[in-house]
């Protein structure tokens, strides 16, 4: 048995609607999938922030040299992944 659905009204760009216009169920399923992916991304980001906060509580803030070294590693990863498939990180 499927989970009961909640009806909401949203505003979408016309080009996106045109992509899924032939099958309204596909549009709804796609919106659900995108929202689930965004929720996972936000949950992962919150978990990472909590982990970093725990590390700072345990070990203190990293010194500037360590920050610089870590930033260099992330820069090299970004250079190896120009499409951004490994995600975006900011210092």
C-alpha positions in Angstrom: 0.0 0.0 0.0 1.4 3.4 -1.0 1.8 6.3 1.4 -1.1 8.8 1.2 -0.1 11.9 -0.9 -0.5 15.6 0.0 -1.8 17.8 -2.7 0.2 21.1 -3.1 0.2 23.8 -5.7 3.6 24.8 -7.1 4.8 27.1 -9.8 7.1 25.7 -12.4 9.0 27.0 -15.4 7.3 26.3 -18.7 10.2 24.5 -20.3 10.3 22.1 -17.3 6.6 21.4 -17.6 6.9 20.8 -21.4 9.5 18.0 -20.6 6.9 16.1 -18.6 3.7 17.3 -20.1 2.7 14.0 -21.6 2.5 12.2 -18.3 1.3 14.1 -15.2 2.3 11.2 -13.0 5.9 11.4 -14.2 6.0 15.1 -13.3 4.8 14.3 -9.8 7.2 11.4 -9.4 10.1 13.5 -10.7 9.3 16.3 -8.2 9.2 13.8 -5.4 12.5 12.3 -6.5 14.2 15.8 -6.7 12.8 16.8 -3.3 14.0 13.5 -1.7 17.5 14.0 -3.2 17.6 17.6 -1.9 16.5 16.3 1.6 19.3 13.7 1.5 21.8 16.5 0.5 20.7 18.7 3.3 20.8 15.9 5.8 24.3 14.9 4.7 25.4 18.6 4.9 23.9 18.9 8.5 25.7 15.6 9.5 29.0 16.8 8.1 28.6 20.2 9.9 27.9 18.4 13.2 30.9 16.1 12.7 33.2 19.1 12.0 31.8 20.8 15.1 32.6 17.7 17.2 36.1 17.7 15.8 36.6 21.4 16.7 35.2 20.7 20.2 37.6 17.8 20.6 40.7 19.1 18.9 40.2 22.9 18.6 40.3 25.0 15.4 43.0 23.9 12.9 46.0 26.2 12.5 46.3 28.3 9.3 48.9 26.0 7.8 46.5 23.0 8.1 43.6 24.9 6.6 45.8 25.9 3.7 47.0 22.3 3.2 43.4 21.0 3.3 42.2 23.7 0.9 44.9 22.7 -1.6 43.7 19.1 -1.5 40.1 20.2 -2.2 41.4 22.4 -5.0 43.2 19.5 -6.6 40.0 17.3 -6.3 38.0 20.0 -8.0 40.6 20.3 -10.7 40.3 16.6 -11.3 36.5 16.8 -11.4 35.6 19.8 -13.5 32.0 18.7 -13.9 31.6 18.8 -10.1 30.5 15.2 -9.8 32.1 14.9 -6.3 30.1 17.8 -5.0 31.1 21.3 -4.0 33.1 22.3 -1.0 33.8 25.7 0.3 36.5 26.8 2.7 
